[in-house]
């Protein structure tokens, strides 16, 4: 599945166009490598997504074409969340 679609379906990012913009700015990596919106993801991959001053790292548990809002969080497991603010 494409990275931008996974981010939207899993509701890590609300809109696919926003997921594409974040990827185009180089704020997403898959297994440590910078990713494009068109990159393919699969179960077991680790995604690191930077949201402003926060970086969230998740492991993809399963891939689904569609999902209900209540079940979206089952598609991934949060490994760590870190603040990137400079003190």
N, C-alpha and C positions, 0 to 999 in steps of 0.2 A: 504494500500500500504506500502511496505517496506520503511524504512527511507532512505536508500541509493538510491533507485530508485526515490523517491520523490525529493531528493536534486539534482539529475541529470536532471530529467524531468523539474523541476522548474528553473534549471540553477543557483541555489544558489552555487552549486559546479559543475564544468564542467564535471568531469568524475566519474563514479560510483565507480571505484576502489579507487579514492582519497576520496570520501565520506565515504567509508568503513574504510580507514585508519584513518581519522579524528575521526570517531565514536569509533574505537578501542582504540584510545588514550584518550578517555573520554572527548572530547571537545564539545560534543553535549548533550543537555538535552531536554526532552519532558515534558512539564508541570512541570518543576522543578526536574525531576528525570533523572539521567544519562541514556543515551540510547545506545543501540547497533545498528549496521547497519541493523540487521534483525527486529528491533522493528517496530511495525505497527503504522502508523500515520493516522489521519482522520481530516476532516474539523473541525476547532475550536481549534485544538491543538496549543500550543505555543512552538516554537523551539528556543533554544538559541544555537548559533553556534559560537565557538571561532576561529577566523582566526588570528593567530599570536598574535599581541598585541591589537586586536579589537574583541569585542563581538557584534554580531548582533542578536536581538530578533525579530522573525517574528510570525505572526498568520497565520495558513493555512486556506485559504478561500475556496479552492476547490481542489479535487483530480481528475487528468486526467492521463490516461495511456500514452498519447503522446500529445505534444503541439508544436505549431510553436514558433520560437524564439521571435517574436513580442508579443505573448500572454502569455509567460511564467511568466512574472511579475504579471499577474492577479491571479496566483495560491496562492499568499501570500501577506500579508501587513506587512511592516516593522513597528514594534512598537518602537524600539529604537536601536541606535548604540552607543556604548561606547568604549572609548580607555582605555586599561588596563595598559598603560605604568607607570612604577614606576619613579617618579621624585626625 
